[in-house]
Amino acid sequence: MTEANQMTEAPTEAAAAKTSMDIGDILKILPHRFPFLLIDRVLELERMKKIVALKNVTITEPFFQGHFPDKPIMPGVLIVEAIAQAGGLLLLTEVPNRDEMLMVFTGIEKARFRRPVVPGDQLRIEVEVRAWRTTAARLEGKAYVDGKVAAESTVTCRLVPRALKASSADKAGADL
C-alpha cells in the first residue's frame, strides 16, 4: 500500500466526493475561525491534486485597522496563509480522523507579491499538490485578483495530533 493510499483509505464518502464547498462545509473541515478563517468558498476540488478557493476581502477585516489606516492593504503573510488554508482544506478532506489532527505550516518558499490586495477584491486561490506523503505535503499556490497574480508561494505543511506536546512541536519541521 502506498503512503498516499494510507491517507485515503477511509475518508468519509461525502468529503471525498465533494468537488465544491460552501462555508458550512469548510467549517466542518478546517479548525480556523473568525477572524483567522481566510477561505469563504471552494469552487473546484480535485482529490489529492488541486483546489480552487475564494476569499472575499472586505473593509471589515480586522487587519485593515492597522495595515494601513489610510491605505488598507491585505498583509502578504495573510495571503500566503490563505494559500496554506486552501491546501490544508484539500489535504484534510483525505484524513479520516481529522478531528484529532491539525495541518500545520512548516515552511514558505518562493513567496512573491505582485500587486496589492485591497477591500472589495476577491482572491481566487489556486493550489496544486507537488508532493504528498502520509503526514506531510508540499503545495504550490497562487492568489489572483481579476485574473492577475497578486501573490504566489510554495508552502509545506505537516499533519500533527491536536494534543501536541511542547516537545513534539520541534519535530513538526521539514520532511519534504
C-alpha angles and dihedrals in degrees: 000000000000123000091248090053091051089060095045100043097100114015114143111270091233093055093044094049097049117108095176134026139199124211092274091057091046093052090054091058110029118063092210120110137181126334092022103042103105101178121082103172142000115224099179135014123181107185115253091350118061146357132191115199138171133226117189108211113212134180088243092070106123094228092064090071089074105015090084123329095198097032112029112209125169108243112252092228089061091052088054088047089054088053089051093047091052090050091046090051090053092049097042092057085070097050113093095197096041092139087069096044141065128206104220130192112248103169150005122206135176094007111178129177114205105173138001120267112218138178111294094033122120115215115216104201118199118186128180127190113241098173131006128186130168095276106010141050144184115216133187116210141181129189117208133193116193091347094305124111110253096173141351136189146158111234133188125205140179135210112235134170114268089230089066115172118220092247091052092058090073090057093055090085132111124328100152 
